[in-house]
Amino acid sequence: MPPKARKRGAPGATTTNPSAPKRARQSKLAKENNITAAEESEIKEVFHLFAVDDVDEFADEKEGVILVDDVKKALSALGLPPTATELPSILSALDPTETGYVPYEPFLTVAAAKLRSRSDEAMAAEVDTAFRLFVGRSGGGRAEVITLHHLRRIARELKEEANVDDQLLRDMILEANGGAGVGAGVTLGQFRDVMQRAGVF
């Protein structure tokens, strides 16, 4: 008896689902600059909006080049506008020989650096905002720290005071400040470390 034909979709059969979305693969350039395939795609798309490809000197650049004068506009279109102080150094790095044009690869490197910088700044701002929720708007003579009083207030506001006793709150402070004492409170830097260890930021 001849062997049965393998059914489609049976174990071991390789099938492709044409409707499954294809996940973009990260290019070597994206890996080198620590950005995702989606981020590279966005950078490339904006670069192409400003690209010119009839410059003899850059005939080998398959993505074309953009005018130095368009760098600020292109970065702004990506939501990464350079400041007035950083623009001259960006332009001199992108066009060191003053040709007036910028190829794709160096542009992507600058855009990726600004993307990473923006991510770090956004995270710092979020941590700062969360810290302010704990300490409130109380300005004081000494540097602001999260105290036992602050944690009690937050527990009250969250209606958790019945479930959270003072000992637990004290332990949280000591855990965060490395055992420096309950009275020392928790500084912004220590709060940031706790949030990062917890994977919140």
PyRosetta script that sets phi, psi and omega in degrees:
from pyrosetta import init, pose_from_sequence

init()
pose = pose_from_sequence("MPPKARKRGAPGATTTNPSAPKRARQSKLAKENNITAAEESEIKEVFHLFAVDDVDEFADEKEGVILVDDVKKALSALGLPPTATELPSILSALDPTETGYVPYEPFLTVAAAKLRSRSDEAMAAEVDTAFRLFVGRSGGGRAEVITLHHLRRIARELKEEANVDDQLLRDMILEANGGAGVGAGVTLGQFRDVMQRAGVF")
pose.set_psi(1, 129.1)
pose.set_omega(1, -177.9)
pose.set_phi(2, -67.8)
pose.set_psi(2, 148.9)
pose.set_omega(2, 179.6)
pose.set_phi(3, -63.0)
pose.set_psi(3, 146.4)
pose.set_omega(3, -179.7)
pose.set_phi(4, -70.2)
pose.set_psi(4, 143.0)
pose.set_omega(4, 176.7)
pose.set_phi(5, -66.9)
pose.set_psi(5, 139.4)
pose.set_omega(5, -179.9)
pose.set_phi(6, -69.5)
pose.set_psi(6, 129.5)
pose.set_omega(6, 179.5)
pose.set_phi(7, -69.7)
pose.set_psi(7, 148.4)
pose.set_omega(7, 176.1)
pose.set_phi(8, -63.8)
pose.set_psi(8, 132.8)
pose.set_omega(8, 177.4)
pose.set_phi(9, 86.0)
pose.set_psi(9, 0.5)
pose.set_omega(9, 178.0)
pose.set_phi(10, -69.9)
pose.set_psi(10, 158.3)
pose.set_omega(10, 179.4)
pose.set_phi(11, -55.5)
pose.set_psi(11, 135.1)
pose.set_omega(11, -179.9)
pose.set_phi(12, 93.8)
pose.set_psi(12, -18.8)
pose.set_omega(12, 179.1)
pose.set_phi(13, -81.3)
pose.set_psi(13, 142.2)
pose.set_omega(13, 178.3)
pose.set_phi(14, -100.5)
pose.set_psi(14, 115.8)
pose.set_omega(14, 179.3)
pose.set_phi(15, -120.9)
pose.set_psi(15, 150.9)
pose.set_omega(15, 176.7)
pose.set_phi(16, -118.9)
pose.set_psi(16, 135.6)
pose.set_omega(16, 179.7)
pose.set_phi(17, -98.1)
pose.set_psi(17, 107.3)
pose.set_omega(17, -175.5)
pose.set_phi(18, -63.6)
pose.set_psi(18, -21.9)
pose.set_omega(18, -178.2)
pose.set_phi(19, -87.4)
pose.set_psi(19, -10.0)
pose.set_omega(19, 179.6)
pose.set_phi(20, -69.2)
pose.set_psi(20, 132.4)
pose.set_omega(20, -178.9)
pose.set_phi(21, -68.5)
pose.set_psi(21, 137.5)
pose.set_omega(21, 179.4)
pose.set_phi(22, -81.7)
pose.set_psi(22, 130.2)
pose.set_omega(22, 179.8)
pose.set_phi(23, -87.0)
pose.set_psi(23, 127.4)
pose.set_omega(23, -178.4)
pose.set_phi(24, -65.5)
pose.set_psi(24, 136.8)
pose.set_omega(24, 179.2)
pose.set_phi(25, -89.2)
pose.set_psi(25, 141.8)
pose.set_omega(25, 179.3)
pose.set_phi(26, -73.5)
pose.set_psi(26, 126.0)
pose.set_omega(26, -179.5)
pose.set_phi(27, -76.7)
pose.set_psi(27, 167.9)
pose.set_omega(27, 177.4)
pose.set_phi(28, -59.4)
pose.set_psi(28, -40.4)
pose.set_omega(28, -179.4)
pose.set_phi(29, -64.4)
pose.set_psi(29, -40.7)
pose.set_omega(29, 178.5)
pose.set_phi(30, -65.3)
pose.set_psi(30, -41.9)
pose.set_omega(30, 178.7)
pose.set_phi(31, -62.1)
pose.set_psi(31, -45.0)
pose.set_omega(31, -179.3)
pose.set_phi(32, -60.3)
pose.set_psi(32, -32.0)
pose.set_omega(32, -177.1)
pose.set_phi(33, -101.6)
pose.set_psi(33, 8.5)
pose.set_omega(33, 174.8)
pose.set_phi(34, 56.7)
pose.set_psi(34, 46.7)
pose.set_omega(34, 175.4)
pose.set_phi(35, -127.9)
pose.set_psi(35, 160.9)
pose.set_omega(35, -179.8)
pose.set_phi(36, -81.4)
pose.set_psi(36, 166.8)
pose.set_omega(36, 176.5)
pose.set_phi(37, -61.2)
pose.set_psi(37, -38.1)
pose.set_omega(37, -180.0)
pose.set_phi(38, -65.8)
pose.set_psi(38, -40.5)
pose.set_omega(38, 178.3)
pose.set_phi(39, -65.6)
pose.set_psi(39, -40.5)
pose.set_omega(39, 177.9)
pose.set_phi(40, -63.7)
pose.set_psi(40, -41.6)
pose.set_omega(40, 179.9)
pose.set_phi(41, -59.7)
pose.set_psi(41, -41.4)
pose.set_omega(41, 179.3)
pose.set_phi(42, -65.7)
pose.set_psi(42, -41.8)
pose.set_omega(42, 178.8)
pose.set_phi(43, -63.6)
pose.set_psi(43, -44.4)
pose.set_omega(43, -178.8)
pose.set_phi(44, -63.5)
pose.set_psi(44, -41.3)
pose.set_omega(44, -179.2)
pose.set_phi(45, -60.8)
pose.set_psi(45, -45.2)
pose.set_omega(45, 179.0)
pose.set_phi(46, -67.6)
pose.set_psi(46, -40.5)
pose.set_omega(46, 178.1)
pose.set_phi(47, -56.5)
pose.set_psi(47, -43.5)
pose.set_omega(47, -178.6)
pose.set_phi(48, -66.1)
pose.set_psi(48, -26.0)
pose.set_omega(48, 177.0)
pose.set_phi(49, -62.9)
pose.set_psi(49, -30.7)
pose.set_omega(49, -176.4)
pose.set_phi(50, -107.1)
pose.set_psi(50, -4.6)
pose.set_omega(50, -172.1)
pose.set_phi(51, -70.3)
pose.set_psi(51, 145.2)
pose.set_omega(51, 170.5)
pose.set_phi(52, -123.3)
pose.set_psi(52, 140.6)
pose.set_omega(52, -175.1)
pose.set_phi(53, -124.7)
pose.set_psi(53, 20.3)
pose.set_omega(53, 179.7)
pose.set_phi(54, -114.0)
pose.set_psi(54, 33.6)
pose.set_omega(54, 179.4)
pose.set_phi(55, -99.1)
pose.set_psi(55, 112.3)
pose.set_omega(55, -175.0)
pose.set_phi(56, -53.6)
pose.set_psi(56, -41.1)
pose.set_omega(56, -176.6)
pose.set_phi(57, -62.1)
pose.set_psi(57, -25.4)
pose.set_omega(57, -177.4)
pose.set_phi(58, -118.6)
pose.set_psi(58, 34.6)
pose.set_omega(58, -177.1)
pose.set_phi(59, -61.0)
pose.set_psi(59, -26.5)
pose.set_omega(59, -178.0)
pose.set_phi(60, -82.7)
pose.set_psi(60, -7.7)
pose.set_omega(60, -179.2)
pose.set_phi(61, -80.6)
pose.set_psi(61, 104.0)
pose.set_omega(61, -174.0)
pose.set_phi(62, -67.4)
pose.set_psi(62, -24.6)
pose.set_omega(62, 178.1)
pose.set_phi(63, -89.0)
pose.set_psi(63, -1.8)
pose.set_omega(63, -176.5)
pose.set_phi(64, 81.9)
pose.set_psi(64, -166.8)
pose.set_omega(64, 178.2)
pose.set_phi(65, -138.2)
pose.set_psi(65, 162.3)
pose.set_omega(65, 172.9)
pose.set_phi(66, -119.3)
pose.set_psi(66, 155.3)
pose.set_omega(66, 177.4)
pose.set_phi(67, -68.3)
pose.set_psi(67, 143.6)
pose.set_omega(67, 176.1)
pose.set_phi(68, -55.1)
pose.set_psi(68, -37.1)
pose.set_omega(68, -179.6)
pose.set_phi(69, -64.4)
pose.set_psi(69, -18.3)
pose.set_omega(69, -178.7)
pose.set_phi(70, -95.9)
pose.set_psi(70, -3.6)
pose.set_omega(70, -176.7)
pose.set_phi(71, -60.2)
pose.set_psi(71, -46.3)
pose.set_omega(71, -178.9)
pose.set_phi(72, -61.1)
pose.set_psi(72, -42.8)
pose.set_omega(72, -179.8)
pose.set_phi(73, -64.5)
pose.set_psi(73, -41.8)
pose.set_omega(73, -178.4)
pose.set_phi(74, -65.6)
pose.set_psi(74, -43.8)
pose.set_omega(74, 178.5)
pose.set_phi(75, -65.7)
pose.set_psi(75, -37.8)
pose.set_omega(75, 177.9)
pose.set_phi(76, -65.3)
pose.set_psi(76, -37.8)
pose.set_omega(76, 178.5)
pose.set_phi(77, -63.3)
pose.set_psi(77, -26.5)
pose.set_omega(77, 178.0)
pose.set_phi(78, -85.7)
pose.set_psi(78, -0.3)
pose.set_omega(78, -176.5)
pose.set_phi(79, 78.0)
pose.set_psi(79, 22.2)
pose.set_omega(79, -178.1)
pose.set_phi(80, -125.1)
pose.set_psi(80, 52.0)
pose.set_omega(80, -174.3)
pose.set_phi(81, -62.9)
pose.set_psi(81, 130.5)
pose.set_omega(81, 178.2)
pose.set_phi(82, -75.3)
pose.set_psi(82, 147.9)
pose.set_omega(82, 176.4)
pose.set_phi(83, -76.5)
pose.set_psi(83, 163.8)
pose.set_omega(83, -179.2)
pose.set_phi(84, -61.0)
pose.set_psi(84, -31.9)
pose.set_omega(84, -178.6)
pose.set_phi(85, -78.4)
pose.set_psi(85, -32.5)
pose.set_omega(85, -177.5)
pose.set_phi(86, -87.7)
pose.set_psi(86, -18.5)
pose.set_omega(86, -176.5)
pose.set_phi(87, -58.9)
pose.set_psi(87, -47.4)
pose.set_omega(87, -179.4)
pose.set_phi(88, -58.3)
pose.set_psi(88, -40.4)
pose.set_omega(88, -179.5)
pose.set_phi(89, -70.8)
pose.set_psi(89, -33.3)
pose.set_omega(89, 176.2)
pose.set_phi(90, -63.5)
pose.set_psi(90, -47.0)
pose.set_omega(90, -177.4)
pose.set_phi(91, -65.2)
pose.set_psi(91, -38.9)
pose.set_omega(91, 179.9)
pose.set_phi(92, -70.3)
pose.set_psi(92, -30.4)
pose.set_omega(92, 176.6)
pose.set_phi(93, -72.2)
pose.set_psi(93, -36.5)
pose.set_omega(93, -178.2)
pose.set_phi(94, -76.8)
pose.set_psi(94, -30.8)
pose.set_omega(94, -177.0)
pose.set_phi(95, -135.0)
pose.set_psi(95, 67.1)
pose.set_omega(95, -174.5)
pose.set_phi(96, -63.1)
pose.set_psi(96, -29.0)
pose.set_omega(96, -179.1)
pose.set_phi(97, -95.7)
pose.set_psi(97, 7.9)
pose.set_omega(97, 175.9)
pose.set_phi(98, 54.7)
pose.set_psi(98, 50.7)
pose.set_omega(98, 176.7)
pose.set_phi(99, -79.8)
pose.set_psi(99, -21.8)
pose.set_omega(99, -176.9)
pose.set_phi(100, 93.6)
pose.set_psi(100, 0.7)
pose.set_omega(100, -178.1)
pose.set_phi(101, -131.2)
pose.set_psi(101, 154.3)
pose.set_omega(101, 179.7)
pose.set_phi(102, -129.5)
pose.set_psi(102, 122.3)
pose.set_omega(102, 175.7)
pose.set_phi(103, -73.7)
pose.set_psi(103, 169.2)
pose.set_omega(103, -175.2)
pose.set_phi(104, -63.1)
pose.set_psi(104, -47.9)
pose.set_omega(104, -172.1)
pose.set_phi(105, -59.8)
pose.set_psi(105, -49.9)
pose.set_omega(105, 177.8)
pose.set_phi(106, -64.8)
pose.set_psi(106, -32.8)
pose.set_omega(106, 177.5)
pose.set_phi(107, -63.0)
pose.set_psi(107, -45.0)
pose.set_omega(107, 179.4)
pose.set_phi(108, -60.5)
pose.set_psi(108, -40.4)
pose.set_omega(108, -179.5)
pose.set_phi(109, -60.0)
pose.set_psi(109, -43.5)
pose.set_omega(109, 179.3)
pose.set_phi(110, -67.7)
pose.set_psi(110, -44.6)
pose.set_omega(110, -179.5)
pose.set_phi(111, -62.5)
pose.set_psi(111, -40.2)
pose.set_omega(111, 179.5)
pose.set_phi(112, -64.9)
pose.set_psi(112, -41.4)
pose.set_omega(112, 179.0)
pose.set_phi(113, -62.2)
pose.set_psi(113, -40.9)
pose.set_omega(113, 179.2)
pose.set_phi(114, -69.4)
pose.set_psi(114, -34.8)
pose.set_omega(114, 176.2)
pose.set_phi(115, -61.3)
pose.set_psi(115, -47.7)
pose.set_omega(115, 179.9)
pose.set_phi(116, -63.3)
pose.set_psi(116, -40.8)
pose.set_omega(116, 179.7)
pose.set_phi(117, -62.9)
pose.set_psi(117, -42.7)
pose.set_omega(117, 179.4)
pose.set_phi(118, -62.6)
pose.set_psi(118, -39.3)
pose.set_omega(118, 179.7)
pose.set_phi(119, -62.7)
pose.set_psi(119, -43.5)
pose.set_omega(119, 179.5)
pose.set_phi(120, -63.8)
pose.set_psi(120, -42.8)
pose.set_omega(120, -179.7)
pose.set_phi(121, -65.2)
pose.set_psi(121, -41.2)
pose.set_omega(121, -179.8)
pose.set_phi(122, -63.7)
pose.set_psi(122, -40.7)
pose.set_omega(122, 179.8)
pose.set_phi(123, -64.9)
pose.set_psi(123, -44.0)
pose.set_omega(123, 179.9)
pose.set_phi(124, -61.1)
pose.set_psi(124, -39.7)
pose.set_omega(124, 179.7)
pose.set_phi(125, -66.3)
pose.set_psi(125, -39.5)
pose.set_omega(125, 179.6)
pose.set_phi(126, -66.5)
pose.set_psi(126, -41.3)
pose.set_omega(126, 178.1)
pose.set_phi(127, -63.4)
pose.set_psi(127, -43.2)
pose.set_omega(127, -179.8)
pose.set_phi(128, -61.2)
pose.set_psi(128, -42.9)
pose.set_omega(128, 179.2)
pose.set_phi(129, -62.8)
pose.set_psi(129, -43.4)
pose.set_omega(129, 179.5)
pose.set_phi(130, -63.8)
pose.set_psi(130, -41.0)
pose.set_omega(130, 179.0)
pose.set_phi(131, -60.7)
pose.set_psi(131, -42.3)
pose.set_omega(131, -180.0)
pose.set_phi(132, -63.9)
pose.set_psi(132, -30.3)
pose.set_omega(132, 177.3)
pose.set_phi(133, -63.5)
pose.set_psi(133, -33.3)
pose.set_omega(133, 178.5)
pose.set_phi(134, -75.7)
pose.set_psi(134, -49.3)
pose.set_omega(134, -173.0)
pose.set_phi(135, -84.6)
pose.set_psi(135, -12.1)
pose.set_omega(135, -178.2)
pose.set_phi(136, 69.8)
pose.set_psi(136, -157.0)
pose.set_omega(136, -177.6)
pose.set_phi(137, -102.2)
pose.set_psi(137, 19.3)
pose.set_omega(137, -176.1)
pose.set_phi(138, -74.9)
pose.set_psi(138, 107.3)
pose.set_omega(138, 174.2)
pose.set_phi(139, -84.6)
pose.set_psi(139, 144.5)
pose.set_omega(139, -179.1)
pose.set_phi(140, -139.9)
pose.set_psi(140, 176.9)
pose.set_omega(140, 178.5)
pose.set_phi(141, -68.0)
pose.set_psi(141, -43.6)
pose.set_omega(141, -179.0)
pose.set_phi(142, -91.2)
pose.set_psi(142, 166.8)
pose.set_omega(142, 179.8)
pose.set_phi(143, -58.2)
pose.set_psi(143, 140.4)
pose.set_omega(143, -177.3)
pose.set_phi(144, -67.7)
pose.set_psi(144, 136.5)
pose.set_omega(144, 175.5)
pose.set_phi(145, -137.8)
pose.set_psi(145, 157.9)
pose.set_omega(145, 173.7)
pose.set_phi(146, -81.3)
pose.set_psi(146, 123.5)
pose.set_omega(146, -177.6)
pose.set_phi(147, -109.3)
pose.set_psi(147, 174.5)
pose.set_omega(147, 175.9)
pose.set_phi(148, -59.5)
pose.set_psi(148, -38.2)
pose.set_omega(148, 178.3)
pose.set_phi(149, -59.0)
pose.set_psi(149, -43.9)
pose.set_omega(149, 179.8)
pose.set_phi(150, -62.3)
pose.set_psi(150, -43.8)
pose.set_omega(150, -178.3)
pose.set_phi(151, -66.2)
pose.set_psi(151, -37.5)
pose.set_omega(151, 176.6)
pose.set_phi(152, -61.6)
pose.set_psi(152, -43.0)
pose.set_omega(152, -179.3)
pose.set_phi(153, -61.7)
pose.set_psi(153, -45.6)
pose.set_omega(153, 179.6)
pose.set_phi(154, -61.3)
pose.set_psi(154, -42.2)
pose.set_omega(154, 179.6)
pose.set_phi(155, -61.7)
pose.set_psi(155, -39.9)
pose.set_omega(155, 178.2)
pose.set_phi(156, -63.9)
pose.set_psi(156, -46.4)
pose.set_omega(156, -177.6)
pose.set_phi(157, -63.5)
pose.set_psi(157, -33.8)
pose.set_omega(157, 179.9)
pose.set_phi(158, -87.6)
pose.set_psi(158, 3.3)
pose.set_omega(158, -178.8)
pose.set_phi(159, 57.1)
pose.set_psi(159, 37.5)
pose.set_omega(159, -179.3)
pose.set_phi(160, -109.7)
pose.set_psi(160, 4.6)
pose.set_omega(160, -172.9)
pose.set_phi(161, -62.3)
pose.set_psi(161, -27.8)
pose.set_omega(161, 178.8)
pose.set_phi(162, -69.4)
pose.set_psi(162, -29.7)
pose.set_omega(162, -177.1)
pose.set_phi(163, -93.3)
pose.set_psi(163, -13.4)
pose.set_omega(163, -174.5)
pose.set_phi(164, -122.4)
pose.set_psi(164, 113.2)
pose.set_omega(164, 179.3)
pose.set_phi(165, -92.8)
pose.set_psi(165, 169.3)
pose.set_omega(165, -176.6)
pose.set_phi(166, -59.9)
pose.set_psi(166, -34.3)
pose.set_omega(166, -178.2)
pose.set_phi(167, -63.7)
pose.set_psi(167, -39.9)
pose.set_omega(167, 178.6)
pose.set_phi(168, -64.1)
pose.set_psi(168, -42.2)
pose.set_omega(168, 179.2)
pose.set_phi(169, -64.1)
pose.set_psi(169, -40.5)
pose.set_omega(169, 177.6)
pose.set_phi(170, -62.5)
pose.set_psi(170, -43.3)
pose.set_omega(170, 179.7)
pose.set_phi(171, -62.1)
pose.set_psi(171, -37.4)
pose.set_omega(171, 178.7)
pose.set_phi(172, -62.5)
pose.set_psi(172, -42.6)
pose.set_omega(172, 179.9)
pose.set_phi(173, -65.0)
pose.set_psi(173, -45.9)
pose.set_omega(173, -179.3)
pose.set_phi(174, -64.0)
pose.set_psi(174, -37.7)
pose.set_omega(174, 177.1)
pose.set_phi(175, -62.9)
pose.set_psi(175, -41.8)
pose.set_omega(175, -176.6)
pose.set_phi(176, -73.5)
pose.set_psi(176, -36.4)
pose.set_omega(176, -175.7)
pose.set_phi(177, -99.9)
pose.set_psi(177, 13.1)
pose.set_omega(177, 175.2)
pose.set_phi(178, 70.9)
pose.set_psi(178, 26.9)
pose.set_omega(178, 177.0)
pose.set_phi(179, 81.2)
pose.set_psi(179, 22.7)
pose.set_omega(179, -178.2)
pose.set_phi(180, -75.1)
pose.set_psi(180, -3.8)
pose.set_omega(180, -179.8)
pose.set_phi(181, 111.4)
pose.set_psi(181, 146.7)
pose.set_omega(181, -178.8)
pose.set_phi(182, -63.1)
pose.set_psi(182, -38.8)
pose.set_omega(182, -178.7)
pose.set_phi(183, -65.6)
pose.set_psi(183, -21.1)
pose.set_omega(183, -179.3)
pose.set_phi(184, -73.5)
pose.set_psi(184, -22.3)
pose.set_omega(184, -179.4)
pose.set_phi(185, 68.3)
pose.set_psi(185, -165.7)
pose.set_omega(185, -178.5)
pose.set_phi(186, -124.3)
pose.set_psi(186, 121.2)
pose.set_omega(186, -179.9)
pose.set_phi(187, -78.5)
pose.set_psi(187, 169.2)
pose.set_omega(187, 177.7)
pose.set_phi(188, -59.9)
pose.set_psi(188, -42.1)
pose.set_omega(188, 179.5)
pose.set_phi(189, -62.8)
pose.set_psi(189, -42.3)
pose.set_omega(189, 178.6)
pose.set_phi(190, -67.4)
pose.set_psi(190, -38.2)
pose.set_omega(190, 177.3)
pose.set_phi(191, -62.3)
pose.set_psi(191, -42.0)
pose.set_omega(191, 179.0)
pose.set_phi(192, -61.7)
pose.set_psi(192, -42.8)
pose.set_omega(192, 179.2)
pose.set_phi(193, -60.7)
pose.set_psi(193, -42.7)
pose.set_omega(193, 179.7)
pose.set_phi(194, -62.0)
pose.set_psi(194, -45.0)
pose.set_omega(194, -178.5)
pose.set_phi(195, -63.3)
pose.set_psi(195, -39.4)
pose.set_omega(195, 179.8)
pose.set_phi(196, -70.2)
pose.set_psi(196, -40.2)
pose.set_omega(196, 178.5)
pose.set_phi(197, -64.2)
pose.set_psi(197, -35.0)
pose.set_omega(197, -179.8)
pose.set_phi(198, -78.8)
pose.set_psi(198, -8.7)
pose.set_omega(198, -179.8)
pose.set_phi(199, 77.0)
pose.set_psi(199, 15.3)
pose.set_omega(199, 179.8)
pose.set_phi(200, -74.1)
pose.set_psi(200, -39.1)
pose.set_omega(200, 179.4)
pose.set_phi(201, -123.0)
pose.dump_pdb("model.pdb")
